[in-house]
Amino acid sequence: MRSSAIAVSGLRKAYGDKVVLDGIDFDVAAGSVFSLLGPNGAGKTTTVNVLTTLLKADAGTVRVAGHDVATATRQVRAAIGVTGQFAAVDELLSGRENLQLMADLKRVRDGGQVVTRLLERFDLVDSADKLAGTYSGGMRRKVDLAMTLVGNPQIIFLDEPTTGLDPRSRRTMWGIVRELVAEGTTIFLTTQYLEEADQLADRIAVLDQGRIAAQGTPEELKRQIPGTHVRFRFADLHELDAAARILTGSTRDDDELALRVPSDGETRSLRSLLDRLDAHSVDAQEFSVHRPDLDDVFLALTDRTAADDPTAEHTSKEAIAR
């Protein structure tokens, strides 16, 4: 069993009468991707700001890389890197100069060599000496993440890192995240893209109105939501009629010659359905299992009327580096 890179217990934060975080608990295993999902105003950014030492909690305990964020701020900051919702890149500096600035702030030994390696890793060598203001959105994001890696942090917080990127740039970022995790880095990810969490996260927590509504692996969360079914398609109406009589409780679609049968989607259940059809000499042309996706999970677990988060300030690399 992997050790905890982040351990949160009873975390609370309020602003006046507005309770933003209402006693949340979760653990993040070292060398894994943990994704925090939730609608606007759920408290995601507040959580990230507490975990990255930019905000003090009202109650609860938070340990990051084995250190208490309230009493060991310097040690926590030395162990983490942060990429916020918007690329923290100085457009008046080149890509190389942005990286060198971060290396200087973190007092990295052999900073020039570190910068060169990061430019090579992120395929930024050819554009390294051009002003960042001339970069595409995807390139700025790559520079932003490269800046986060200066100092080789154990834990990286990615707060909606692919917002606004085109699909190709987003998948490039996914590949980089997977490489980092393969090297043992822990990733704490907040994202508006549910497919992103499904693709990357080992575990997901759904935050709604300041509380954890559910947490688990993506597959565990999907299984909590009803709606799994088997869809059969038949050659003609005669076969469809026969199947509908056999598989009671099903829903039919005459235009598609299809039958939707509630099921848990497991092998034993599917075999039972096929055996029942076969016993009556009814053949399905095709069948498929359909399960709820993370969109269904998100909509089922969250209240979409939540107010905007009053603490949705941007995280700051420079503040953490100091």
BAKEDREN-584927 format. One record per residue: residue number from 1; x, y, z of N, C-alpha, C, O in turn. Coordinates in steps of 0.2 Angstrom, whole numbers, plus 2048, in hexadecimal, padded with zeros to 3 digits. Each point is the difference from the previous one (the first is absolute). Example, Ala and Ser with C-alpha at 12.3 -4.5 7.8 and 13.67 -1.06 7.14 Angstrom:
<atoms>
   resi   n.X   n.Y   n.Z   ca.X   ca.Y   ca.Z   c.X   c.Y   c.Z   o.X   o.Y   o.Z
      1   842   7E4   827    7FC    806    800   804   806   800   805   7FF   803
      2   7F9   806   7F9    804    806    801   7FC   805   803   803   806   801
</atoms>
This chain:
<atoms>
   resi   n.X   n.Y   n.Z   ca.X   ca.Y   ca.Z   c.X   c.Y   c.Z   o.X   o.Y   o.Z
      1   804   7FA   800    7FC    806    800   804   806   800   805   801   804
      2   7FA   804   7F7    804    806    800   7FE   805   806   7FB   800   802
      3   80B   803   800    7FF    805    805   7FC   806   7FE   7FF   801   7FA
      4   7FE   803   80A    7FD    806    7FE   804   806   7FF   804   802   804
      5   7FB   801   7F6    804    806    7FE   7FC   806   803   803   805   802
      6   7F6   7FB   7FF    7FC    805    802   7FB   7FC   805   7FD   7FC   7FE
      7   802   807   808    7FB    7FD    805   7FC   806   802   803   805   804
      8   7F7   7FB   7FB    7FB    806    802   7FB   7FD   805   7FD   7FB   7FE
      9   802   808   808    7FB    7FE    805   7FC   806   803   803   804   803
     10   7F7   7FC   7FC    7FC    805    803   801   807   7FE   7FF   805   804
     11   803   7FC   7F5    802    806    7FE   7FA   805   7FF   7FB   7FE   7FD
     12   805   808   807    7FB    805    800   802   806   7FE   806   802   802
     13   7F6   802   7FA    802    807    7FE   7F9   804   7FF   7FC   7FE   7FC
     14   804   808   807    7FA    804    7FF   802   807   7FF   805   802   803
     15   7F7   802   7FA    801    807    7FF   7F9   803   803   7FB   801   7FD
     16   806   802   809    7F9    802    803   7FC   7FB   801   801   7FA   803
     17   7F9   806   7FB    7FA    7FB    800   801   7FB   7FA   7FC   7FB   801
     18   808   806   7FB    801    7FC    7FA   805   7FA   801   806   802   801
     19   7F7   7F8   800    805    7FA    802   802   7FE   7F9   7FC   7FD   7FC
     20   80A   803   802    803    7FE    7FA   802   7F8   800   7FE   7FD   7FC
     21   805   801   80A    802    7F9    801   7FD   7FE   807   802   803   805
     22   7FA   7F8   7FB    7FD    7FE    806   802   7F9   802   7FC   7FC   801
     23   80A   804   801    803    7FA    803   801   7FA   7FC   7FE   7FB   800
     24   807   807   7FB    801    7FA    7FB   806   7FC   801   804   802   804
     25   7FC   7F8   7FA    805    7FB    801   802   7FC   7FA   7FB   7FE   7FC
     26   80B   802   803    803    7FB    7FA   807   7FF   801   804   804   803
     27   7FE   7F7   7FA    808    7FE    7FF   802   7FF   7F9   7FC   7FE   7FC
     28   80A   804   803    802    7FF    7F9   807   7FC   800   804   802   804
     29   7FB   7F8   7F9    806    7FC    800   806   803   7FC   7FF   803   7FB
     30   807   7FC   808    806    802    7FD   801   7FC   7F9   7FE   7FB   7FF
     31   804   809   7FC    801    7FE    7F9   7F9   7FE   7FC   800   7FC   7FC
     32   7FB   808   806    7F9    7FF    7FD   7FE   806   7FD   802   806   802
     33   7F8   7FA   7FA    7FC    806    7FE   7FA   800   804   7FC   7FB   800
     34   803   80A   804    7FA    801    804   7FC   806   7FD   803   806   7FF
     35   7F7   7F9   7FF    7FC    806    7FD   7FA   802   804   7FC   7FC   803
     36   804   80B   7FE    7FA    803    804   7FC   803   7FB   802   805   7FC
     37   7F8   7F8   804    7FA    803    7FB   7FB   804   804   7FF   7FE   806
     38   7FE   806   7F7    7FA    804    803   7FE   806   7FC   804   802   7FC
     39   7F6   800   805    7FE    806    7FC   803   806   803   803   800   805
     40   7FC   806   7F7    803    806    802   7FD   802   807   7FA   7FF   801
     41   80A   803   803    7FE    802    807   800   7FA   805   7FE   801   806
     42   804   7F9   7F8    800    7FA    804   806   800   805   7FF   7FD   806
     43   806   807   7F9    806    801    805   806   7FD   7FD   805   7FF   804
     44   7FB   7FF   7F6    807    7FD    7FD   806   805   801   805   7FE   802
     45   7FA   808   7FB    806    805    801   802   801   807   806   801   801
     46   7F5   800   803    801    801    807   804   7FA   803   805   801   804
     47   7F9   7F9   7FA    804    7FA    802   807   800   7FE   805   7FF   804
     48   7FC   802   7F5    807    801    7FE   804   805   803   806   7FF   802
     49   7F7   807   800    804    805    803   802   7FE   807   805   803   803
     50   7F6   7FA   801    802    7FD    806   806   7FB   800   805   801   804
     51   7FA   7FB   7F7    806    7FA    800   806   803   7FD   806   7FD   802
     52   7FA   809   7FB    806    803    7FD   803   805   805   804   804   7FE
     53   7F9   7FD   808    802    805    805   7FE   807   7FE   803   805   804
     54   7F9   7FC   7F7    7FE    807    7FE   7FA   803   805   7FF   806   7FF
     55   7FE   7F5   804    7FA    802    804   800   7FC   807   802   7FA   7FF
     56   7FD   809   806    7FF    7FC    807   7F9   7FD   801   7FB   804   7FF
     57   805   7F6   803    7FA    7FD    802   7FD   802   806   804   803   804
     58   7F6   7FD   7FD    7FD    802    807   800   7FA   805   801   801   806
     59   7FF   7F9   7F7    800    7FA    804   802   7FA   7FC   800   800   7FA
     60   802   7FA   809    803    7FA    7FD   807   800   7FF   804   805   802
     61   7FE   7F5   7FC    808    7FF    7FF   801   7FF   7F9   7FC   7FC   7FD
     62   809   806   800    802    7FF    7F9   808   7FF   800   804   804   802
     63   7FE   7F6   7FC    807    7FE    7FF   801   7FF   7F9   7FD   7FC   7FC
     64   809   807   801    802    800    7F9   807   7FE   801   804   803   803
     65   7FE   7F7   7F9    807    7FE    800   802   7FE   807   806   801   802
     66   7F5   7FE   803    802    7FE    806   801   806   805   801   7FF   806
     67   7FD   807   7F8    801    806    804   7F9   803   801   7FC   800   7FB
     68   803   803   80B    7FA    804    801   801   807   7FD   804   803   800
     69   7F6   7FE   7FC    800    806    7FC   800   807   804   802   805   7FE
     70   7FC   7FA   808    7FF    806    805   807   801   804   801   806   801
     71   802   7F5   800    806    801    804   807   7FF   7FD   805   802   802
     72   7FB   7FB   7F7    806    7FE    7FD   7FF   803   7F9   801   7FC   7FB
     73   7FD   80A   804    7FF    803    7F9   806   800   7FC   7FF   7FE   7FA
     74   807   804   808    806    7FF    7FC   801   7F9   7FD   802   800   7FA
     75   7FD   7FB   80A    802    7F9    7FE   7FA   7FE   7FB   802   7FD   7FB
     76   7F8   805   806    7FB    7FF    7FB   801   803   7F9   800   7FD   7FB
     77   802   809   806    801    804    7F9   806   7FD   7FD   800   800   7F9
     78   805   7FE   80A    806    7FD    7FD   7FE   7F9   7FD   804   7FE   7FB
     79   7F7   7FF   807    7FE    7F9    7FD   7FB   801   7FA   7FF   7FA   7FD
     80   7FE   80B   802    7FB    801    7FB   801   804   7FA   804   805   801
     81   7F8   7FA   7FA    800    805    7FA   7F9   801   7FF   7FB   7FC   801
     82   803   80A   7FC    7F9    802    7FF   7FF   803   7F9   804   804   7FE
     83   7F7   7F9   7FE    7FE    803    7FA   7F9   802   800   7FC   7FC   801
     84   803   80B   7FF    7F9    802    801   7FC   800   7FA   801   7FD   7FB
     85   7F9   806   805    7FB    800    7FB   802   804   7FA   7FE   7FE   7FA
     86   806   807   807    803    804    7FA   808   800   800   803   800   806
     87   800   7FF   7F5    807    7FF    7FF   803   806   803   7FF   806   7FE
     88   806   7F9   807    803    805    804   807   801   7FC   805   800   803
     89   7FA   802   7F7    806    801    7FC   801   808   7FF   7FB   803   7FE
     90   80B   800   803    801    807    7FE   801   801   7F9   805   7FD   7FD
     91   7F6   806   7FF    800    800    7F9   806   805   7FD   802   800   7FA
     92   801   804   80B    805    804    7FE   807   7FD   800   805   803   7FF
     93   7FB   7F7   804    806    7FC    800   800   7FA   7FB   7FA   7FE   7FE
     94   80B   7FF   800    801    7FA    7FC   7FE   7FA   804   800   800   806
     95   7FF   7FB   7F7    7FE    7F9    804   806   7FF   804   7FF   7FE   806
     96   807   802   7F8    806    7FF    803   801   804   807   801   7FE   805
     97   7FD   809   7FA    801    805    805   7FA   7FE   805   802   801   806
     98   7F9   7FD   7F8    7FA    7FE    805   803   7FB   805   7FF   800   806
     99   804   7FB   7F7    802    7FA    803   806   802   805   801   7FE   806
    100   803   806   7F7    806    802    804   7FE   804   806   803   800   806
    101   7F8   804   7F9    7FD    804    806   7FE   7FC   805   801   801   806
    102   7FB   7F9   7F9    7FE    7FC    805   806   7FC   803   800   7FF   806
    103   805   7FF   7F6    806    7FD    803   803   805   805   803   7FD   805
    104   7FD   809   7F9    804    805    805   7FC   801   806   802   800   806
    105   7F7   800   7FA    7FC    801    805   800   7FA   805   800   801   806
    106   801   7F9   7F7    801    7FA    804   807   7FE   802   801   7FB   803
    107   803   80A   7FB    808    7FF    801   802   7F9   7FF   803   7FC   803
    108   7FB   802   7F7    802    7F9    7FD   807   800   7FE   802   804   7FC
    109   802   7F7   806    807    7FF    7FF   800   7FE   7F8   7FC   7FC   7FE
    110   809   807   7FF    801    7FE    7F8   7F9   802   7FD   7FE   7FC   7FC
    111   7FF   80A   805    7FA    801    7FD   800   801   7F9   7FB   7FE   7FD
    112   80B   804   800    800    800    7F8   7FF   7F9   7FD   7FD   7FF   7FB
    113   806   7FC   808    800    7F9    7FE   7F9   7FE   801   7FD   7FC   7FB
    114   7FF   805   80A    7FA    7FE    802   7FB   803   7FA   7FC   7FD   7FE
    115   805   80A   801    7FC    803    7FB   801   7FD   7F9   7FB   7FE   7FD
    116   80B   800   801    801    7FD    7FA   7FD   7F9   7FF   7FD   7FF   7FB
    117   803   7FD   80B    7FD    7FA    7FF   7F8   800   800   7FD   7FC   7FC
    118   800   809   807    7F9    801    800   7FE   802   7F9   7FB   7FE   7FD
    119   809   807   800    7FE    802    7F9   800   7FA   7FB   7FC   800   7FC
    120   809   7FC   805    800    7FA    7FC   7FB   7FB   801   7FD   7FD   7FB
    121   801   802   80B    7FB    7FB    802   7F9   803   7FD   7FC   7FC   7FE
    122   803   80A   802    7F9    803    7FE   800   802   7F9   7FC   803   7FE
    123   80A   7FB   7FE    800    802    7F9   7FF   807   7FF   7FD   802   7FB
    124   807   802   809    800    807    7FF   806   804   7FE   801   806   801
    125   804   7F5   7FD    807    803    7FF   800   805   7FA   803   805   801
    126   7F9   7FA   7FA    800    804    7FA   7FD   807   801   802   805   7FD
    127   7F9   7FB   808    7FD    806    802   802   803   807   7FD   805   802
    128   809   7F8   801    802    802    806   801   808   801   7FF   802   805
    129   804   801   7F6    802    807    800   7FC   805   7FD   801   806   7FF
    130   7F9   7F7   7FF    7FA    805    7FE   7FC   802   806   800   7FD   805
    131   7FD   809   7FA    7FC    803    806   7FA   7FB   801   7FD   7FE   7FB
    132   802   801   80B    7FA    7FB    802   7F9   803   7FD   7FC   7FD   7FF
    133   804   80A   800    7FA    803    7FD   7FE   7FE   7F9   7FB   801   7FE
    134   80A   7FC   7FF    7FF    7FE    7F9   7FE   7F8   800   7FF   7FD   7FB
    135   801   800   80B    7FE    7F9    800   7F9   7FE   7FF   7FC   805   802
    136   802   7F5   7FC    7F9    7FE    800   7FE   7FE   807   804   800   804
    137   7F6   7FF   7FD    7FD    7FE    806   803   7FA   803   802   7FF   806
    138   7FF   7FC   7F5    803    7FA    802   807   800   802   803   7FD   805
    139   801   808   7F8    807    801    801   801   803   807   804   7FF   804
    140   7F7   806   7FE    801    804    806   7FE   7FB   806   803   800   805
    141   7F9   7FB   7FA    7FE    7FB    805   806   7FC   801   801   7FE   806
    142   803   800   7F5    806    7FC    800   805   803   804   803   7FD   805
    143   7FE   80A   7FA    805    804    804   7FE   800   807   804   800   805
    144   7F5   801   7FC    7FD    801    807   802   7F9   804   802   801   806
    145   7FD   7FA   7F7    801    7F9    803   807   7FF   801   802   7FE   805
    146   802   804   7F6    807    7FF    801   803   805   806   804   7FE   803
    147   7F9   808   7FE    802    804    805   7FE   7FD   807   804   800   805
    148   7F7   7FC   7FB    7FD    7FC    806   805   7FB   802   801   7FE   806
    149   803   7FF   7F5    804    7FA    801   807   803   802   804   7FC   802
    150   7FE   80A   7FE    806    803    802   801   7FE   808   7FB   802   804
    151   80A   7FB   7FE    801    7FE    807   7FD   7F9   801   801   7FD   806
    152   7FD   7FF   7F5    7FE    7F9    800   7FB   7FF   806   802   7FC   805
    153   7F8   807   7FB    7FB    7FF    806   7FE   7F9   800   7FF   7FD   7FB
    154   7FF   801   80B    7FE    7F9    801   7F8   800   7FE   7FE   7FB   7FE
    155   7FF   80B   803    7F9    800    7FF   7FE   806   7FC   803   806   801
    156   7F9   7F9   7FA    7FE    806    7FC   7F9   801   800   7FC   7FB   7FF
    157   802   80B   802    7F9    802    800   7FE   803   7F9   803   805   7FE
    158   7F8   7F8   7FE    7FE    802    7FA   7F9   803   801   7FB   7FB   800
    159   804   80B   800    7FA    803    801   7FD   802   7F9   801   805   7FE
    160   7FB   7F7   7FF    7FD    801    7FA   805   801   7FB   800   806   7FC
    161   805   7F6   803    806    802    7FC   7FE   800   7F8   804   803   7FC
    162   7F7   7FA   802    7FF    800    7F8   7FA   804   7FE   7FE   7FF   7FB
    163   800   805   80A    7FA    805    7FE   802   804   7FA   805   803   7FF
    164   7F7   7FD   7FC    801    804    7FA   804   7FD   7FA   801   803   7FB
    165   802   7F7   807    805    7FD    7FB   7FB   7FC   7FB   7FB   7FD   801
    166   808   802   7F9    7FD    7FC    7FB   801   7F9   801   805   7FE   804
    167   7F7   7FD   7F9    801    7F9    802   807   7FD   7FF   802   7FC   804
    168   801   806   7F7    807    7FE    7FF   805   802   806   804   7FC   802
    169   7FC   80A   800    804    803    805   7FE   7FD   807   804   7FE   804
    170   7F5   800   7FC    7FE    7FD    807   803   7F9   800   802   7FE   806
    171   7FE   7FE   7F5    803    7FA    800   807   800   801   803   7FB   803
    172   801   80A   7FA    807    800    802   801   801   807   805   7FD   803
    173   7F7   807   800    801    801    807   7FE   7FA   804   804   7FE   805
    174   7F7   7FE   7F9    7FF    7FA    803   806   7FB   800   802   7FD   805
    175   801   803   7F5    806    7FC    800   806   802   804   803   7FC   803
    176   7FE   80A   7FE    805    803    805   7FE   7FE   807   804   7FE   804
    177   7F5   802   7FE    7FE    7FE    807   802   7F9   801   802   7FE   805
    178   7FC   7FE   7F6    801    7F9    801   808   7FE   801   802   7FC   804
    179   802   808   7F8    807    7FF    801   803   802   807   804   7FC   803
    180   7F9   809   7FF    802    802    807   7FE   7FB   805   804   7FF   805
    181   7F6   7FE   7FB    7FE    7FC    805   804   7F9   7FF   801   7FD   805
    182   801   801   7F5    804    7FA    7FF   807   801   803   803   7FB   802
    183   7FF   80C   7FF    806    801    803   7FF   801   808   805   801   804
    184   7F5   7FE   7FF    7FF    800    807   7FD   806   802   7FF   801   807
    185   800   804   7F5    7FD    807    802   7F8   7FF   802   7FD   7FC   7FD
    186   801   807   808    7F9    800    802   7FD   806   7FD   802   806   800
    187   7F8   7F9   7FD    7FC    805    7FD   7F9   801   803   7FC   7FC   801
    188   803   80B   801    7FA    802    803   7FC   804   7FA   803   805   7FF
    189   7F8   7F8   7FE    7FD    803    7FA   7F9   803   802   7FC   7FC   802
    190   803   80A   7FC    7F9    803    800   7FE   801   7F8   805   803   7FD
    191   7F5   7FB   801    7FF    801    7F9   7F9   801   7FF   7FB   7FE   804
    192   803   806   7F7    7F9    801    7FD   7FE   7FA   7FB   7FA   7FF   7FF
    193   80B   7FE   7FF    7FF    7FB    7FA   800   7F9   804   805   7FD   802
    194   7F5   800   7FE    7FF    7F9    803   804   7FB   7FC   802   7FB   803
    195   7FE   805   7F7    804    7FB    7FC   808   800   802   803   7FB   801
    196   7FF   80B   801    807    801    802   801   7FC   807   805   7FD   801
    197   7F6   804   804    801    7FC    806   7FF   7F9   7FF   804   7FC   803
    198   7F8   802   7F8    7FF    7F9    7FF   806   7FD   7FD   802   7FA   801
    199   801   80A   7FB    806    7FD    7FC   806   800   805   804   7FB   7FF
    200   7FD   809   806    806    801    803   800   7FE   808   805   7FD   802
    201   7F5   804   801    800    7FF    807   800   7F9   802   7FC   7FB   7FE
    202   808   803   808    7FF    7FA    803   7FA   800   805   7FD   7FB   801
    203   802   80B   802    7FA    801    805   7FE   807   7FE   803   804   7FE
    204   7F6   7FC   804    7FC    806    7FF   7FC   802   806   7FD   7FB   803
    205   803   80B   7FF    7FB    802    805   7FC   806   7FD   802   804   7FC
    206   7F7   7FB   805    7FC    805    7FD   7FE   805   806   7FD   7FD   805
    207   804   809   7FA    7FF    805    805   7FA   804   7FF   7FF   803   7FA
    208   7FC   7FE   80A    7FA    803    7FF   7FE   804   806   7FF   7FD   805
    209   800   80A   7FA    7FE    804    806   805   7FF   806   7FD   800   806
    210   809   7FF   7F9    805    800    805   800   7F9   804   804   800   805
    211   7F9   7FB   7F8    801    7F9    803   802   7FB   7FA   7FE   801   7FA
    212   805   7FA   808    801    7FB    7FC   7FA   7FB   7FF   7FE   7FD   804
    213   7FF   804   7F6    7FA    7FC    7FE   802   7F9   7FF   7FB   7FB   802
    214   80A   803   7FB    802    7F9    7FF   808   800   7FE   802   805   7FE
    215   801   7F5   803    807    800    7FE   801   7F8   7FE   7FD   7FC   803
    216   808   803   7F9    802    7F9    7FE   803   800   7F9   802   806   7FE
    217   7FF   7F4   800    803    800    7F9   7FB   802   7FB   7FA   800   802
    218   808   802   7F8    7FA    802    7FB   7FB   7FA   7FF   7FA   802   800
    219   808   7F8   800    7FC    7FB    7FF   7FB   7FF   806   7FA   7FE   7FF
    220   809   803   807    7FC    7FF    806   7FA   805   800   7FB   7FF   802
    221   807   807   7FC    7FB    806    800   7FB   7FE   7FB   7FA   802   801
    222   808   7FC   7F9    7FB    7FE    7FB   7FB   7FB   802   7FA   800   7FE
    223   808   7FB   806    7FC    7FB    802   7FB   802   805   7FB   7FD   801
    224   806   809   802    7FB    802    805   7FA   803   7FD   7FB   801   804
    225   806   801   7F6    7FA    803    7FC   7FC   7FB   7FC   803   7FD   7FC
    226   7F6   803   806    7FC    7FB    7FC   800   802   7F8   801   806   7FF
    227   7FD   7F5   7FD    800    802    7F9   804   7FB   7FC   7FF   801   7FA
    228   804   7FB   809    804    7FB    7FC   7FB   7FB   7FC   7FB   7FE   803
    229   806   801   7F7    7FB    7FC    7FC   804   7FC   7FA   805   802   7FE
    230   7F7   7F9   800    803    7FD    7FA   7FB   801   7FA   7FA   800   801
    231   809   802   7F9    7FC    802    7FB   801   7FB   7FA   805   7FE   7FE
    232   7F5   7FF   800    7FF    7FB    7FB   7FD   803   7FA   7FC   804   800
    233   807   7FA   7FA    7FD    802    7FA   7FE   7FA   7FC   804   7FB   7FF
    234   7F6   805   7FE    7FD    7FA    7FC   7FF   801   7F9   801   806   7FE
    235   7FE   7F5   7FE    800    800    7F9   7F9   803   7FE   800   803   7FA
    236   7FB   7FC   809    7F9    802    7FE   7FC   801   806   802   7FE   806
    237   7F8   804   7F9    7FB    802    805   7FE   7F9   804   7FE   800   806
    238   801   7FB   7F6    7FE    7F9    802   805   7FE   806   7FE   7FE   805
    239   808   802   7F9    805    7FF    805   800   804   806   801   7FE   806
    240   7FE   809   7F9    800    805    806   7FA   7FE   804   800   801   806
    241   7FA   7FE   7F7    7FA    7FE    804   801   7FA   805   7FF   800   805
    242   805   7FB   7F8    801    7FA    804   805   801   805   7FF   7FE   806
    243   806   806   7F9    805    802    805   7FC   804   806   802   7FF   806
    244   7FA   806   7F8    7FD    804    805   7FB   7FC   805   800   801   805
    245   7FD   7F9   7F8    7FC    7FC    804   804   7FC   805   7FE   7FE   806
    246   808   800   7F8    805    7FC    804   803   804   805   800   7FE   806
    247   803   808   7F8    804    804    805   7FB   805   802   800   806   7FE
    248   7FC   7F8   807    7FB    805    803   804   806   804   805   7FF   803
    249   7F8   807   7FD    803    805    803   804   804   7FC   804   805   802
    250   7FD   7F9   7F7    804    803    7FC   7FC   806   7FC   7FA   801   801
    251   80A   803   7FC    7FE    806    7FC   801   7FF   7F9   806   7FF   7FE
    252   7F5   802   7FD    802    7FF    7F9   800   806   7FC   7FD   805   802
    253   807   7FB   7F9    800    805    7FB   7FF   7FD   7F9   804   7FD   7FD
    254   7F5   804   801    7FE    7FC    7F9   804   803   7FA   802   7FC   7FC
    255   800   80B   804    803    802    7FB   807   7FD   7FF   803   7FF   7FA
    256   801   800   80C    806    7FD    7FF   800   7F9   801   806   7FD   800
    257   7F4   800   801    800    7F9    801   804   7FD   806   803   7FB   800
    258   7FD   80A   805    804    7FF    806   7FC   7FF   806   7FB   802   801
    259   808   7FA   804    7FD    7FF    807   806   802   805   805   7FE   800
    260   7F8   806   805    805    802    805   7FE   7FC   806   7FA   801   803
    261   80A   7FB   800    7FF    7FC    806   804   802   806   806   800   800
    262   7F7   802   806    804    802    806   804   7FA   802   7FD   7FA   800
    263   809   807   802    805    7FB    802   806   803   803   801   806   800
    264   802   7F6   804    806    802    803   806   800   7FB   806   802   802
    265   7F9   7FB   7F9    805    800    7FA   806   7FB   802   804   7FF   7FC
    266   7FB   7FD   809    805    7FB    801   7FF   7FA   7FC   7FB   7FF   7FD
    267   80B   7FD   802    800    7FA    7FC   7FA   7FB   801   7FD   7FE   7FB
    268   802   801   80B    7FB    7FB    802   7F9   802   7FE   7FC   7FC   7FD
    269   803   80A   804    7F9    803    7FE   7FF   800   7F9   7FB   7FE   7FD
    270   80A   804   7FF    800    800    7F9   7FF   7F9   7FD   7FC   7FF   7FC
    271   807   7FC   807    800    7F9    7FE   7F8   7FE   801   7FD   7FC   7FC
    272   800   806   80A    7FA    7FE    801   7FB   803   7FB   7FB   7FC   7FE
    273   806   80A   800    7FB    803    7FB   801   7FC   7F9   7FB   7FF   7FD
    274   80B   800   801    801    7FD    7FA   7FD   7F8   800   7FD   7FE   7FB
    275   804   7FF   80B    7FD    7F9    800   7F8   800   800   7FD   7FC   7FD
    276   800   809   806    7F9    801    800   7FD   801   7F8   7FB   7FD   7FE
    277   809   807   7FF    7FE    801    7F9   801   7FA   7FC   7FC   7FE   7FC
    278   80A   7FE   805    802    7FA    7FC   7FB   7FB   802   7FE   7FC   7FB
    279   7FF   803   80B    7FB    7FB    802   7FA   801   7FC   7FC   7FB   7FF
    280   803   80B   7FE    7FA    801    7FC   801   801   7F9   7FC   803   7FC
    281   80B   7FB   802    802    801    7F9   7FF   807   7FD   7FF   801   7FA
    282   803   804   80A    800    807    7FE   807   802   800   804   7FF   805
    283   7FE   804   7F5    807    802    7FF   801   807   800   7FC   804   7FC
    284   808   7FF   807    802    807    800   805   801   7FB   805   7FD   800
    285   7FA   808   7FC    806    802    7FB   806   802   803   805   7FF   7FE
    286   7FA   805   807    805    803    804   7FE   802   807   7FA   801   801
    287   80B   800   804    7FE    802    806   806   804   803   806   7FF   7FE
    288   7F9   805   807    805    804    803   7FE   802   807   7FA   801   801
    289   80B   800   803    7FE    802    807   802   808   801   805   802   7FE
    290   7F6   801   805    801    807    801   800   802   807   7FB   7FE   804
    291   80A   805   7FE    800    802    807   800   808   801   802   803   7FB
    292   7FC   800   80B    800    807    801   808   802   7FF   804   7FD   802
    293   7FD   809   7FB    806    803    800   801   805   806   7FB   801   804
    294   80B   803   7FC    801    804    805   7FB   806   800   7FF   804   805
    295   7FF   7FE   7F5    7FB    805    7FF   7FA   7FE   804   7FD   805   804
    296   801   7F5   7FC    7FA    7FE    803   801   800   808   7FC   802   804
    297   80A   7FC   7FE    802    800    807   800   808   803   7FD   801   805
    298   806   803   7F7    800    807    802   7FA   803   801   7FE   803   805
    299   7FD   7FC   7F6    7FA    803    800   7FB   7FD   806   7FC   804   803
    300   805   7F6   7FE    7FD    7FC    805   802   803   807   7FC   800   805
    301   80A   801   7FC    803    802    807   800   807   802   801   802   805
    302   7FF   802   7F6    801    808    801   7FA   804   7FF   7FB   7FE   7FC
    303   805   807   808    7FA    805    7FF   803   806   7FC   804   803   801
    304   7F9   7FD   7F9    802    805    7FB   7FF   807   801   801   805   7FD
    305   7FB   7FC   809    7FE    807    801   805   803   805   7FE   806   803
    306   807   7F7   7FF    805    803    805   803   807   7FD   801   801   7FB
    307   800   803   80A    802    807    7FF   807   800   7FE   804   7FB   802
    308   7FF   80A   7FB    807    800    7FE   804   800   806   7FE   803   806
    309   808   7FA   7FA    805    800    805   803   807   802   803   803   7FB
    310   7FC   800   80B    802    806    801   808   801   801   802   805   800
    311   801   7F5   800    807    800    800   804   7FE   7FA   805   7FD   800
    312   7F8   803   7FA    802    7FE    7FA   806   804   7FD   800   802   7FB
    313   805   800   80A    806    803    7FE   805   7FB   7FC   7FF   7FA   801
    314   805   809   7FC    805    7FC    7FC   806   7FE   805   802   804   804
    315   800   7F6   7FB    806    7FE    804   806   803   7FD   800   802   7FA
    316   805   7FF   80A    806    803    7FD   806   7FC   801   802   7FF   806
    317   802   800   7F5    806    7FC    800   805   804   804   804   7FE   804
    318   7FC   809   7FB    805    804    803   7FF   800   807   805   800   804
    319   7F5   800   7FF    7FF    800    807   802   7FA   803   803   800   806
    320   7FC   7FA   7F7    802    7FA    803   808   7FF   7FF   803   7FD   805
    321   800   806   7F6    807    7FF    7FF   804   804   806   805   7FE   801
    322   7F8   807   801    803    805    805   801   7FC   807   803   803   805
</atoms>
